[in-house]
Amino acid sequence: MTGYYDYVLGLVPVTLVGITAVLAAVGVGYLTAVSVGAAAAALVVGHAMFVNGPVAPEESGSVRSASDHGPVNAD
């Protein structure tokens, strides 16, 4: 079953190579094209990490509230 992070892993190289190739084909300098492609790939990774970040699945039956913990020792 293909999930969100599988698509992200596939989209990173496609974004990098695709944007670089398109920009290079229209006459943008190679260094600029690679930089823009890498920035776009970094945005995809950033979205996967910070906007739609992975979370650990909660275990059923072990719901804990803040009152279950003892006092915090701040020393």
PQR file of N, CA, C, O and H, with PARSE charges and radii, in Angstrom:
ATOM      1  N   MET A   1       0.847  -1.170   0.000 -0.4000 1.5000
ATOM      2  CA  MET A   1       0.000   0.000   0.000 -0.0000 2.0000
ATOM      3  C   MET A   1       0.897   1.238   0.000  0.5500 1.7000
ATOM      4  O   MET A   1       1.804   1.364   0.823 -0.5500 1.4000
ATOM      5  N   THR A   2       0.632   2.129  -0.918 -0.4000 1.5000
ATOM      6  CA  THR A   2       1.438   3.327  -1.070 -0.0000 2.0000
ATOM      7  C   THR A   2       0.880   4.430  -0.189  0.5500 1.7000
ATOM      8  O   THR A   2      -0.309   4.743  -0.247 -0.5500 1.4000
ATOM      9  H   THR A   2      -0.104   2.027  -1.586  0.4000 1.0000
ATOM     10  N   GLY A   3       1.749   5.018   0.630 -0.4000 1.5000
ATOM     11  CA  GLY A   3       1.337   6.078   1.531 -0.0000 2.0000
ATOM     12  C   GLY A   3       1.957   7.404   1.149  0.5500 1.7000
ATOM     13  O   GLY A   3       2.675   7.508   0.154 -0.5500 1.4000
ATOM     14  H   GLY A   3       2.715   4.763   0.677  0.4000 1.0000
ATOM     15  N   TYR A   4       1.675   8.406   1.944 -0.4000 1.5000
ATOM     16  CA  TYR A   4       2.145   9.766   1.701 -0.0000 2.0000
ATOM     17  C   TYR A   4       3.666   9.826   1.598  0.5500 1.7000
ATOM     18  O   TYR A   4       4.202  10.471   0.697 -0.5500 1.4000
ATOM     19  H   TYR A   4       1.093   8.321   2.752  0.4000 1.0000
ATOM     20  N   TYR A   5       4.355   9.167   2.506 -0.4000 1.5000
ATOM     21  CA  TYR A   5       5.815   9.256   2.525 -0.0000 2.0000
ATOM     22  C   TYR A   5       6.446   8.492   1.369  0.5500 1.7000
ATOM     23  O   TYR A   5       7.563   8.813   0.963 -0.5500 1.4000
ATOM     24  H   TYR A   5       3.920   8.643   3.239  0.4000 1.0000
ATOM     25  N   ASP A   6       5.767   7.502   0.838 -0.4000 1.5000
ATOM     26  CA  ASP A   6       6.256   6.842  -0.376 -0.0000 2.0000
ATOM     27  C   ASP A   6       6.215   7.810  -1.554  0.5500 1.7000
ATOM     28  O   ASP A   6       7.138   7.850  -2.368 -0.5500 1.4000
ATOM     29  H   ASP A   6       4.860   7.241   1.168  0.4000 1.0000
ATOM     30  N   TYR A   7       5.147   8.581  -1.637 -0.4000 1.5000
ATOM     31  CA  TYR A   7       5.047   9.585  -2.693 -0.0000 2.0000
ATOM     32  C   TYR A   7       6.110  10.663  -2.523  0.5500 1.7000
ATOM     33  O   TYR A   7       6.697  11.123  -3.503 -0.5500 1.4000
ATOM     34  H   TYR A   7       4.397   8.548  -0.976  0.4000 1.0000
ATOM     35  N   VAL A   8       6.356  11.062  -1.291 -0.4000 1.5000
ATOM     36  CA  VAL A   8       7.379  12.081  -1.035 -0.0000 2.0000
ATOM     37  C   VAL A   8       8.746  11.564  -1.475  0.5500 1.7000
ATOM     38  O   VAL A   8       9.501  12.294  -2.118 -0.5500 1.4000
ATOM     39  H   VAL A   8       5.880  10.688  -0.495  0.4000 1.0000
ATOM     40  N   LEU A   9       9.073  10.323  -1.139 -0.4000 1.5000
ATOM     41  CA  LEU A   9      10.364   9.757  -1.531 -0.0000 2.0000
ATOM     42  C   LEU A   9      10.516   9.688  -3.044  0.5500 1.7000
ATOM     43  O   LEU A   9      11.620   9.853  -3.562 -0.5500 1.4000
ATOM     44  H   LEU A   9       8.460   9.730  -0.616  0.4000 1.0000
ATOM     45  N   GLY A  10       9.434   9.449  -3.747 -0.4000 1.5000
ATOM     46  CA  GLY A  10       9.484   9.440  -5.203 -0.0000 2.0000
ATOM     47  C   GLY A  10       9.505  10.835  -5.798  0.5500 1.7000
ATOM     48  O   GLY A  10      10.095  11.057  -6.856 -0.5500 1.4000
ATOM     49  H   GLY A  10       8.537   9.315  -3.326  0.4000 1.0000
ATOM     50  N   LEU A  11       8.863  11.775  -5.121 -0.4000 1.5000
ATOM     51  CA  LEU A  11       8.752  13.128  -5.653 -0.0000 2.0000
ATOM     52  C   LEU A  11      10.042  13.932  -5.513  0.5500 1.7000
ATOM     53  O   LEU A  11      10.281  14.848  -6.300 -0.5500 1.4000
ATOM     54  H   LEU A  11       8.384  11.595  -4.262  0.4000 1.0000
ATOM     55  N   VAL A  12      10.865  13.611  -4.541 -0.4000 1.5000
ATOM     56  CA  VAL A  12      12.100  14.376  -4.329 -0.0000 2.0000
ATOM     57  C   VAL A  12      13.027  14.305  -5.556  0.5500 1.7000
ATOM     58  O   VAL A  12      13.400  15.361  -6.067 -0.5500 1.4000
ATOM     59  H   VAL A  12      10.671  12.866  -3.902  0.4000 1.0000
ATOM     60  N   PRO A  13      13.415  13.138  -6.050 -0.5600 1.5000
ATOM     61  CA  PRO A  13      14.289  13.130  -7.232  0.2800 2.0000
ATOM     62  C   PRO A  13      13.579  13.602  -8.497  0.5500 1.7000
ATOM     63  O   PRO A  13      14.199  14.213  -9.367 -0.5500 1.4000
ATOM     64  N   VAL A  14      12.275  13.320  -8.602 -0.4000 1.5000
ATOM     65  CA  VAL A  14      11.529  13.783  -9.774 -0.0000 2.0000
ATOM     66  C   VAL A  14      11.510  15.308  -9.810  0.5500 1.7000
ATOM     67  O   VAL A  14      11.678  15.909 -10.870 -0.5500 1.4000
ATOM     68  H   VAL A  14      11.771  12.824  -7.895  0.4000 1.0000
ATOM     69  N   THR A  15      11.305  15.928  -8.658 -0.4000 1.5000
ATOM     70  CA  THR A  15      11.305  17.383  -8.577 -0.0000 2.0000
ATOM     71  C   THR A  15      12.677  17.945  -8.913  0.5500 1.7000
ATOM     72  O   THR A  15      12.792  18.881  -9.704 -0.5500 1.4000
ATOM     73  H   THR A  15      11.168  15.439  -7.796  0.4000 1.0000
ATOM     74  N   LEU A  16      13.704  17.383  -8.321 -0.4000 1.5000
ATOM     75  CA  LEU A  16      15.067  17.875  -8.559 -0.0000 2.0000
ATOM     76  C   LEU A  16      15.453  17.766 -10.027  0.5500 1.7000
ATOM     77  O   LEU A  16      15.884  18.748 -10.631 -0.5500 1.4000
ATOM     78  H   LEU A  16      13.610  16.622  -7.678  0.4000 1.0000
ATOM     79  N   VAL A  17      15.304  16.596 -10.595 -0.4000 1.5000
ATOM     80  CA  VAL A  17      15.714  16.376 -11.980 -0.0000 2.0000
ATOM     81  C   VAL A  17      14.761  17.068 -12.953  0.5500 1.7000
ATOM     82  O   VAL A  17      15.200  17.661 -13.939 -0.5500 1.4000
ATOM     83  H   VAL A  17      14.955  15.798 -10.104  0.4000 1.0000
ATOM     84  N   GLY A  18      13.469  16.993 -12.679 -0.4000 1.5000
ATOM     85  CA  GLY A  18      12.488  17.576 -13.590 -0.0000 2.0000
ATOM     86  C   GLY A  18      12.599  19.077 -13.706  0.5500 1.7000
ATOM     87  O   GLY A  18      12.636  19.607 -14.816 -0.5500 1.4000
ATOM     88  H   GLY A  18      13.112  16.512 -11.878  0.4000 1.0000
ATOM     89  N   ILE A  19      12.653  19.774 -12.590 -0.4000 1.5000
ATOM     90  CA  ILE A  19      12.760  21.230 -12.631 -0.0000 2.0000
ATOM     91  C   ILE A  19      14.095  21.652 -13.223  0.5500 1.7000
ATOM     92  O   ILE A  19      14.165  22.620 -13.980 -0.5500 1.4000
ATOM     93  H   ILE A  19      12.623  19.343 -11.688  0.4000 1.0000
ATOM     94  N   THR A  20      15.151  20.930 -12.880 -0.4000 1.5000
ATOM     95  CA  THR A  20      16.464  21.241 -13.454 -0.0000 2.0000
ATOM     96  C   THR A  20      16.447  21.076 -14.969  0.5500 1.7000
ATOM     97  O   THR A  20      16.975  21.924 -15.689 -0.5500 1.4000
ATOM     98  H   THR A  20      15.094  20.144 -12.265  0.4000 1.0000
ATOM     99  N   ALA A  21      15.855  20.007 -15.455 -0.4000 1.5000
ATOM    100  CA  ALA A  21      15.817  19.753 -16.900 -0.0000 2.0000
ATOM    101  C   ALA A  21      14.973  20.793 -17.626  0.5500 1.7000
ATOM    102  O   ALA A  21      15.366  21.282 -18.686 -0.5500 1.4000
ATOM    103  H   ALA A  21      15.426  19.318 -14.870  0.4000 1.0000
ATOM    104  N   VAL A  22      13.821  21.133 -17.065 -0.4000 1.5000
ATOM    105  CA  VAL A  22      12.950  22.115 -17.710 -0.0000 2.0000
ATOM    106  C   VAL A  22      13.629  23.480 -17.761  0.5500 1.7000
ATOM    107  O   VAL A  22      13.617  24.140 -18.800 -0.5500 1.4000
ATOM    108  H   VAL A  22      13.503  20.737 -16.204  0.4000 1.0000
ATOM    109  N   LEU A  23      14.211  23.902 -16.664 -0.4000 1.5000
ATOM    110  CA  LEU A  23      14.868  25.207 -16.648 -0.0000 2.0000
ATOM    111  C   LEU A  23      16.087  25.238 -17.558  0.5500 1.7000
ATOM    112  O   LEU A  23      16.336  26.241 -18.227 -0.5500 1.4000
ATOM    113  H   LEU A  23      14.221  23.366 -15.820  0.4000 1.0000
ATOM    114  N   ALA A  24      16.849  24.150 -17.591 -0.4000 1.5000
ATOM    115  CA  ALA A  24      18.012  24.095 -18.478 -0.0000 2.0000
ATOM    116  C   ALA A  24      17.572  24.097 -19.945  0.5500 1.7000
ATOM    117  O   ALA A  24      18.264  24.648 -20.800 -0.5500 1.4000
ATOM    118  H   ALA A  24      16.648  23.335 -17.048  0.4000 1.0000
ATOM    119  N   ALA A  25      16.423  23.481 -20.235 -0.4000 1.5000
ATOM    120  CA  ALA A  25      15.934  23.420 -21.612 -0.0000 2.0000
ATOM    121  C   ALA A  25      15.467  24.784 -22.112  0.5500 1.7000
ATOM    122  O   ALA A  25      15.548  25.066 -23.308 -0.5500 1.4000
ATOM    123  H   ALA A  25      15.860  23.033 -19.541  0.4000 1.0000
ATOM    124  N   VAL A  26      14.981  25.627 -21.211 -0.4000 1.5000
ATOM    125  CA  VAL A  26      14.516  26.947 -21.647 -0.0000 2.0000
ATOM    126  C   VAL A  26      15.629  27.986 -21.625  0.5500 1.7000
ATOM    127  O   VAL A  26      15.385  29.154 -21.930 -0.5500 1.4000
ATOM    128  H   VAL A  26      14.915  25.397 -20.240  0.4000 1.0000
ATOM    129  N   GLY A  27      16.838  27.586 -21.273 -0.4000 1.5000
ATOM    130  CA  GLY A  27      17.972  28.481 -21.390 -0.0000 2.0000
ATOM    131  C   GLY A  27      18.494  29.072 -20.095  0.5500 1.7000
ATOM    132  O   GLY A  27      19.382  29.924 -20.127 -0.5500 1.4000
ATOM    133  H   GLY A  27      17.036  26.638 -21.026  0.4000 1.0000
ATOM    134  N   VAL A  28      17.972  28.646 -18.965 -0.4000 1.5000
ATOM    135  CA  VAL A  28      18.494  29.121 -17.682 -0.0000 2.0000
ATOM    136  C   VAL A  28      19.840  28.443 -17.451  0.5500 1.7000
ATOM    137  O   VAL A  28      20.037  27.296 -17.852 -0.5500 1.4000
ATOM    138  H   VAL A  28      17.251  27.953 -18.939  0.4000 1.0000
ATOM    139  N   GLY A  29      20.751  29.136 -16.816 -0.4000 1.5000
ATOM    140  CA  GLY A  29      22.065  28.566 -16.533 -0.0000 2.0000
ATOM    141  C   GLY A  29      21.953  27.293 -15.705  0.5500 1.7000
ATOM    142  O   GLY A  29      21.042  27.137 -14.891 -0.5500 1.4000
ATOM    143  H   GLY A  29      20.591  30.068 -16.490  0.4000 1.0000
ATOM    144  N   TYR A  30      22.902  26.387 -15.932 -0.4000 1.5000
ATOM    145  CA  TYR A  30      22.843  25.086 -15.261 -0.0000 2.0000
ATOM    146  C   TYR A  30      22.929  25.221 -13.744  0.5500 1.7000
ATOM    147  O   TYR A  30      22.192  24.544 -13.028 -0.5500 1.4000
ATOM    148  H   TYR A  30      23.642  26.514 -16.593  0.4000 1.0000
ATOM    149  N   LEU A  31      23.798  26.066 -13.248 -0.4000 1.5000
ATOM    150  CA  LEU A  31      23.942  26.245 -11.809 -0.0000 2.0000
ATOM    151  C   LEU A  31      22.647  26.793 -11.197  0.5500 1.7000
ATOM    152  O   LEU A  31      22.236  26.354 -10.123 -0.5500 1.4000
ATOM    153  H   LEU A  31      24.397  26.616 -13.829  0.4000 1.0000
ATOM    154  N   THR A  32      22.019  27.730 -11.861 -0.4000 1.5000
ATOM    155  CA  THR A  32      20.751  28.287 -11.373 -0.0000 2.0000
ATOM    156  C   THR A  32      19.646  27.242 -11.438  0.5500 1.7000
ATOM    157  O   THR A  32      18.837  27.143 -10.515 -0.5500 1.4000
ATOM    158  H   THR A  32      22.354  28.087 -12.734  0.4000 1.0000
ATOM    159  N   ALA A  33      19.600  26.465 -12.510 -0.4000 1.5000
ATOM    160  CA  ALA A  33      18.570  25.442 -12.664 -0.0000 2.0000
ATOM    161  C   ALA A  33      18.678  24.374 -11.575  0.5500 1.7000
ATOM    162  O   ALA A  33      17.671  23.945 -11.013 -0.5500 1.4000
ATOM    163  H   ALA A  33      20.257  26.546 -13.259  0.4000 1.0000
ATOM    164  N   VAL A  34      19.894  23.957 -11.288 -0.4000 1.5000
ATOM    165  CA  VAL A  34      20.101  22.960 -10.232 -0.0000 2.0000
ATOM    166  C   VAL A  34      19.726  23.540  -8.871  0.5500 1.7000
ATOM    167  O   VAL A  34      19.132  22.851  -8.041 -0.5500 1.4000
ATOM    168  H   VAL A  34      20.712  24.305 -11.745  0.4000 1.0000
ATOM    169  N   SER A  35      20.069  24.795  -8.646 -0.4000 1.5000
ATOM    170  CA  SER A  35      19.742  25.431  -7.369 -0.0000 2.0000
ATOM    171  C   SER A  35      18.231  25.542  -7.167  0.5500 1.7000
ATOM    172  O   SER A  35      17.733  25.270  -6.075 -0.5500 1.4000
ATOM    173  H   SER A  35      20.551  25.355  -9.321  0.4000 1.0000
ATOM    174  N   VAL A  36      17.515  25.932  -8.189 -0.4000 1.5000
ATOM    175  CA  VAL A  36      16.053  26.042  -8.083 -0.0000 2.0000
ATOM    176  C   VAL A  36      15.442  24.654  -7.902  0.5500 1.7000
ATOM    177  O   VAL A  36      14.528  24.491  -7.093 -0.5500 1.4000
ATOM    178  H   VAL A  36      17.920  26.153  -9.076  0.4000 1.0000
ATOM    179  N   GLY A  37      15.922  23.663  -8.630 -0.4000 1.5000
ATOM    180  CA  GLY A  37      15.423  22.295  -8.472 -0.0000 2.0000
ATOM    181  C   GLY A  37      15.687  21.750  -7.079  0.5500 1.7000
ATOM    182  O   GLY A  37      14.832  21.080  -6.499 -0.5500 1.4000
ATOM    183  H   GLY A  37      16.665  23.796  -9.287  0.4000 1.0000
ATOM    184  N   ALA A  38      16.863  22.032  -6.543 -0.4000 1.5000
ATOM    185  CA  ALA A  38      17.201  21.567  -5.192 -0.0000 2.0000
ATOM    186  C   ALA A  38      16.358  22.278  -4.141  0.5500 1.7000
ATOM    187  O   ALA A  38      15.958  21.667  -3.151 -0.5500 1.4000
ATOM    188  H   ALA A  38      17.558  22.576  -7.014  0.4000 1.0000
ATOM    189  N   ALA A  39      16.086  23.559  -4.348 -0.4000 1.5000
ATOM    190  CA  ALA A  39      15.234  24.289  -3.404 -0.0000 2.0000
ATOM    191  C   ALA A  39      13.815  23.738  -3.410  0.5500 1.7000
ATOM    192  O   ALA A  39      13.190  23.621  -2.356 -0.5500 1.4000
ATOM    193  H   ALA A  39      16.411  24.055  -5.153  0.4000 1.0000
ATOM    194  N   ALA A  40      13.308  23.401  -4.579 -0.4000 1.5000
ATOM    195  CA  ALA A  40      11.966  22.820  -4.660 -0.0000 2.0000
ATOM    196  C   ALA A  40      11.926  21.446  -3.991  0.5500 1.7000
ATOM    197  O   ALA A  40      10.962  21.120  -3.298 -0.5500 1.4000
ATOM    198  H   ALA A  40      13.816  23.496  -5.435  0.4000 1.0000
ATOM    199  N   ALA A  41      12.968  20.643  -4.195 -0.4000 1.5000
ATOM    200  CA  ALA A  41      13.031  19.332  -3.539 -0.0000 2.0000
ATOM    201  C   ALA A  41      13.126  19.496  -2.024  0.5500 1.7000
ATOM    202  O   ALA A  41      12.543  18.710  -1.277 -0.5500 1.4000
ATOM    203  H   ALA A  41      13.752  20.908  -4.757  0.4000 1.0000
ATOM    204  N   ALA A  42      13.852  20.504  -1.572 -0.4000 1.5000
ATOM    205  CA  ALA A  42      13.955  20.769  -0.138 -0.0000 2.0000
ATOM    206  C   ALA A  42      12.601  21.187   0.438  0.5500 1.7000
ATOM    207  O   ALA A  42      12.275  20.832   1.571 -0.5500 1.4000
ATOM    208  H   ALA A  42      14.326  21.143  -2.179  0.4000 1.0000
ATOM    209  N   LEU A  43      11.820  21.928  -0.326 -0.4000 1.5000
ATOM    210  CA  LEU A  43      10.473  22.291   0.122 -0.0000 2.0000
ATOM    211  C   LEU A  43       9.579  21.061   0.278  0.5500 1.7000
ATOM    212  O   LEU A  43       8.776  20.985   1.208 -0.5500 1.4000
ATOM    213  H   LEU A  43      12.085  22.216  -1.246  0.4000 1.0000
ATOM    214  N   VAL A  44       9.721  20.108  -0.629 -0.4000 1.5000
ATOM    215  CA  VAL A  44       8.946  18.863  -0.518 -0.0000 2.0000
ATOM    216  C   VAL A  44       9.332  18.122   0.758  0.5500 1.7000
ATOM    217  O   VAL A  44       8.464  17.646   1.490 -0.5500 1.4000
ATOM    218  H   VAL A  44      10.374  20.170  -1.384  0.4000 1.0000
ATOM    219  N   VAL A  45      10.621  18.024   1.023 -0.4000 1.5000
ATOM    220  CA  VAL A  45      11.092  17.352   2.234 -0.0000 2.0000
ATOM    221  C   VAL A  45      10.654  18.118   3.475  0.5500 1.7000
ATOM    222  O   VAL A  45      10.239  17.513   4.463 -0.5500 1.4000
ATOM    223  H   VAL A  45      11.327  18.411   0.429  0.4000 1.0000
ATOM    224  N   GLY A  46      10.743  19.441   3.431 -0.4000 1.5000
ATOM    225  CA  GLY A  46      10.311  20.262   4.555 -0.0000 2.0000
ATOM    226  C   GLY A  46       8.837  20.096   4.848  0.5500 1.7000
ATOM    227  O   GLY A  46       8.431  20.062   6.010 -0.5500 1.4000
ATOM    228  H   GLY A  46      11.080  19.933   2.628  0.4000 1.0000
ATOM    229  N   HIS A  47       8.034  19.993   3.806 -0.4000 1.5000
ATOM    230  CA  HIS A  47       6.604  19.766   4.015 -0.0000 2.0000
ATOM    231  C   HIS A  47       6.369  18.426   4.692  0.5500 1.7000
ATOM    232  O   HIS A  47       5.549  18.316   5.603 -0.5500 1.4000
ATOM    233  H   HIS A  47       8.363  20.020   2.863  0.4000 1.0000
ATOM    234  N   ALA A  48       7.091  17.409   4.242 -0.4000 1.5000
ATOM    235  CA  ALA A  48       6.911  16.074   4.822 -0.0000 2.0000
ATOM    236  C   ALA A  48       7.375  16.014   6.268  0.5500 1.7000
ATOM    237  O   ALA A  48       6.838  15.238   7.059 -0.5500 1.4000
ATOM    238  H   ALA A  48       7.758  17.498   3.501  0.4000 1.0000
ATOM    239  N   MET A  49       8.370  16.827   6.624 -0.4000 1.5000
ATOM    240  CA  MET A  49       8.906  16.776   7.981 -0.0000 2.0000
ATOM    241  C   MET A  49       8.140  17.659   8.955  0.5500 1.7000
ATOM    242  O   MET A  49       7.884  17.254  10.089 -0.5500 1.4000
ATOM    243  H   MET A  49       8.806  17.457   5.981  0.4000 1.0000
ATOM    244  N   PHE A  50       7.770  18.865   8.522 -0.4000 1.5000
ATOM    245  CA  PHE A  50       7.256  19.840   9.467 -0.0000 2.0000
ATOM    246  C   PHE A  50       5.773  20.134   9.328  0.5500 1.7000
ATOM    247  O   PHE A  50       5.112  20.400  10.333 -0.5500 1.4000
ATOM    248  H   PHE A  50       7.978  19.194   7.601  0.4000 1.0000
ATOM    249  N   VAL A  51       5.230  20.095   8.131 -0.4000 1.5000
ATOM    250  CA  VAL A  51       3.806  20.381   7.949 -0.0000 2.0000
ATOM    251  C   VAL A  51       2.981  19.115   8.160  0.5500 1.7000
ATOM    252  O   VAL A  51       1.988  19.121   8.887 -0.5500 1.4000
ATOM    253  H   VAL A  51       5.766  19.879   7.315  0.4000 1.0000
ATOM    254  N   ASN A  52       3.398  18.049   7.527 -0.4000 1.5000
ATOM    255  CA  ASN A  52       2.692  16.782   7.650 -0.0000 2.0000
ATOM    256  C   ASN A  52       3.663  15.751   8.231  0.5500 1.7000
ATOM    257  O   ASN A  52       3.908  14.705   7.630 -0.5500 1.4000
ATOM    258  H   ASN A  52       4.205  18.044   6.937  0.4000 1.0000
ATOM    259  N   GLY A  53       4.197  16.058   9.383 -0.4000 1.5000
ATOM    260  CA  GLY A  53       5.238  15.238   9.985 -0.0000 2.0000
ATOM    261  C   GLY A  53       4.745  13.878  10.452  0.5500 1.7000
ATOM    262  O   GLY A  53       3.564  13.694  10.749 -0.5500 1.4000
ATOM    263  H   GLY A  53       3.997  16.908   9.871  0.4000 1.0000
ATOM    264  N   PRO A  54       5.662  12.941  10.510 -0.5600 1.5000
ATOM    265  CA  PRO A  54       5.294  11.606  10.991  0.2800 2.0000
ATOM    266  C   PRO A  54       5.022  11.639  12.490  0.5500 1.7000
ATOM    267  O   PRO A  54       5.695  12.345  13.241 -0.5500 1.4000
ATOM    268  N   VAL A  55       4.053  10.888  12.903 -0.4000 1.5000
ATOM    269  CA  VAL A  55       3.714  10.771  14.318 -0.0000 2.0000
ATOM    270  C   VAL A  55       3.678   9.297  14.682  0.5500 1.7000
ATOM    271  O   VAL A  55       3.340   8.443  13.863 -0.5500 1.4000
ATOM    272  H   VAL A  55       3.506  10.315  12.293  0.4000 1.0000
ATOM    273  N   ALA A  56       4.030   9.021  15.919 -0.4000 1.5000
ATOM    274  CA  ALA A  56       3.993   7.638  16.390 -0.0000 2.0000
ATOM    275  C   ALA A  56       2.539   7.260  16.653  0.5500 1.7000
ATOM    276  O   ALA A  56       1.792   8.047  17.234 -0.5500 1.4000
ATOM    277  H   ALA A  56       4.305   9.714  16.585  0.4000 1.0000
ATOM    278  N   PRO A  57       2.134   6.075  16.236 -0.5600 1.5000
ATOM    279  CA  PRO A  57       0.754   5.656  16.505  0.2800 2.0000
ATOM    280  C   PRO A  57       0.548   5.453  18.001  0.5500 1.7000
ATOM    281  O   PRO A  57       1.406   4.911  18.697 -0.5500 1.4000
ATOM    282  N   GLU A  58      -0.599   5.896  18.471 -0.4000 1.5000
ATOM    283  CA  GLU A  58      -0.901   5.731  19.887 -0.0000 2.0000
ATOM    284  C   GLU A  58      -1.351   4.302  20.153  0.5500 1.7000
ATOM    285  O   GLU A  58      -2.073   3.698  19.360 -0.5500 1.4000
ATOM    286  H   GLU A  58      -1.296   6.336  17.905  0.4000 1.0000
ATOM    287  N   GLU A  59      -0.904   3.779  21.289 -0.4000 1.5000
ATOM    288  CA  GLU A  59      -1.306   2.435  21.662 -0.0000 2.0000
ATOM    289  C   GLU A  59      -2.714   2.485  22.226  0.5500 1.7000
ATOM    290  O   GLU A  59      -3.051   3.360  23.023 -0.5500 1.4000
ATOM    291  H   GLU A  59      -0.317   4.269  21.934  0.4000 1.0000
ATOM    292  N   SER A  60      -3.520   1.543  21.806 -0.4000 1.5000
ATOM    293  CA  SER A  60      -4.892   1.535  22.308 -0.0000 2.0000
ATOM    294  C   SER A  60      -4.913   1.078  23.762  0.5500 1.7000
ATOM    295  O   SER A  60      -4.190   0.159  24.148 -0.5500 1.4000
ATOM    296  H   SER A  60      -3.246   0.832  21.159  0.4000 1.0000
ATOM    297  N   GLY A  61      -5.740   1.723  24.550 -0.4000 1.5000
ATOM    298  CA  GLY A  61      -5.886   1.343  25.949 -0.0000 2.0000
ATOM    299  C   GLY A  61      -4.876   1.957  26.880  0.5500 1.7000
ATOM    300  O   GLY A  61      -4.947   1.733  28.088 -0.5500 1.4000
ATOM    301  H   GLY A  61      -6.327   2.469  24.236  0.4000 1.0000
ATOM    302  N   SER A  62      -3.939   2.724  26.366 -0.4000 1.5000
ATOM    303  CA  SER A  62      -2.934   3.312  27.246 -0.0000 2.0000
ATOM    304  C   SER A  62      -2.974   4.840  27.150  0.5500 1.7000
ATOM    305  O   SER A  62      -1.937   5.496  27.052 -0.5500 1.4000
ATOM    306  H   SER A  62      -3.881   2.906  25.384  0.4000 1.0000
ATOM    307  N   VAL A  63      -4.163   5.378  27.179 -0.4000 1.5000
ATOM    308  CA  VAL A  63      -4.307   6.826  27.123 -0.0000 2.0000
ATOM    309  C   VAL A  63      -3.904   7.409  28.462  0.5500 1.7000
ATOM    310  O   VAL A  63      -4.422   7.005  29.503 -0.5500 1.4000
ATOM    311  H   VAL A  63      -5.006   4.844  27.259  0.4000 1.0000
ATOM    312  N   ARG A  64      -2.974   8.364  28.440 -0.4000 1.5000
ATOM    313  CA  ARG A  64      -2.486   8.973  29.669 -0.0000 2.0000
ATOM    314  C   ARG A  64      -2.798  10.455  29.625  0.5500 1.7000
ATOM    315  O   ARG A  64      -2.635  11.100  28.590 -0.5500 1.4000
ATOM    316  H   ARG A  64      -2.553   8.693  27.595  0.4000 1.0000
ATOM    317  N   SER A  65      -3.232  10.976  30.710 -0.4000 1.5000
ATOM    318  CA  SER A  65      -3.477  12.411  30.784 -0.0000 2.0000
ATOM    319  C   SER A  65      -2.336  13.068  31.545  0.5500 1.7000
ATOM    320  O   SER A  65      -1.466  12.390  32.092 -0.5500 1.4000
ATOM    321  H   SER A  65      -3.364  10.451  31.551  0.4000 1.0000
ATOM    322  N   ALA A  66      -2.351  14.395  31.574 -0.4000 1.5000
ATOM    323  CA  ALA A  66      -1.292  15.134  32.258 -0.0000 2.0000
ATOM    324  C   ALA A  66      -1.304  14.862  33.763  0.5500 1.7000
ATOM    325  O   ALA A  66      -0.267  14.973  34.417 -0.5500 1.4000
ATOM    326  H   ALA A  66      -3.058  14.945  31.130  0.4000 1.0000
ATOM    327  N   SER A  67      -2.459  14.510  34.315 -0.4000 1.5000
ATOM    328  CA  SER A  67      -2.547  14.268  35.743 -0.0000 2.0000
ATOM    329  C   SER A  67      -1.970  12.903  36.135  0.5500 1.7000
ATOM    330  O   SER A  67      -1.776  12.644  37.322 -0.5500 1.4000
ATOM    331  H   SER A  67      -3.301  14.419  33.784  0.4000 1.0000
ATOM    332  N   ASP A  68      -1.692  12.031  35.166 -0.4000 1.5000
ATOM    333  CA  ASP A  68      -1.112  10.722  35.459 -0.0000 2.0000
ATOM    334  C   ASP A  68       0.362  10.822  35.828  0.5500 1.7000
ATOM    335  O   ASP A  68       0.905   9.917  36.461 -0.5500 1.4000
ATOM    336  H   ASP A  68      -1.850  12.242  34.201  0.4000 1.0000
ATOM    337  N   HIS A  69       1.009  11.911  35.439 -0.4000 1.5000
ATOM    338  CA  HIS A  69       2.425  12.068  35.689 -0.0000 2.0000
ATOM    339  C   HIS A  69       2.637  12.748  37.040  0.5500 1.7000
ATOM    340  O   HIS A  69       1.782  13.499  37.511 -0.5500 1.4000
ATOM    341  H   HIS A  69       0.567  12.646  34.925  0.4000 1.0000
ATOM    342  N   GLY A  70       3.765  12.480  37.644 -0.4000 1.5000
ATOM    343  CA  GLY A  70       4.111  13.135  38.903 -0.0000 2.0000
ATOM    344  C   GLY A  70       4.541  14.566  38.659  0.5500 1.7000
ATOM    345  O   GLY A  70       4.578  15.013  37.512 -0.5500 1.4000
ATOM    346  H   GLY A  70       4.459  11.870  37.262  0.4000 1.0000
ATOM    347  N   PRO A  71       4.862  15.281  39.697 -0.5600 1.5000
ATOM    348  CA  PRO A  71       5.295  16.668  39.530  0.2800 2.0000
ATOM    349  C   PRO A  71       6.631  16.737  38.812  0.5500 1.7000
ATOM    350  O   PRO A  71       7.439  15.812  38.892 -0.5500 1.4000
ATOM    351  N   VAL A  72       6.854  17.823  38.120 -0.4000 1.5000
ATOM    352  CA  VAL A  72       8.081  18.033  37.363 -0.0000 2.0000
ATOM    353  C   VAL A  72       9.126  18.639  38.280  0.5500 1.7000
ATOM    354  O   VAL A  72       8.873  19.653  38.931 -0.5500 1.4000
ATOM    355  H   VAL A  72       6.197  18.574  38.054  0.4000 1.0000
ATOM    356  N   ASN A  73      10.297  18.026  38.334 -0.4000 1.5000
ATOM    357  CA  ASN A  73      11.393  18.547  39.116 -0.0000 2.0000
ATOM    358  C   ASN A  73      12.235  19.434  38.207  0.5500 1.7000
ATOM    359  O   ASN A  73      12.923  18.934  37.317 -0.5500 1.4000
ATOM    360  H   ASN A  73      10.503  17.203  37.805  0.4000 1.0000
ATOM    361  N   ALA A  74      12.185  20.729  38.422 -0.4000 1.5000
ATOM    362  CA  ALA A  74      12.864  21.661  37.541 -0.0000 2.0000
ATOM    363  C   ALA A  74      14.262  22.020  38.008  0.5500 1.7000
ATOM    364  O   ALA A  74      14.846  22.979  37.503 -0.5500 1.4000
ATOM    365  H   ALA A  74      11.626  21.134  39.145  0.4000 1.0000
ATOM    366  N   ASP A  75      14.808  21.289  38.947 -0.4000 1.5000
ATOM    367  CA  ASP A  75      16.141  21.616  39.455 -0.0000 2.0000
ATOM    368  C   ASP A  75      17.205  21.159  38.534  0.5500 1.7000
ATOM    369  O   ASP A  75      18.388  21.355  38.812 -0.5500 1.4000
ATOM    370  H   ASP A  75      14.333  20.511  39.357  0.4000 1.0000
TER
END
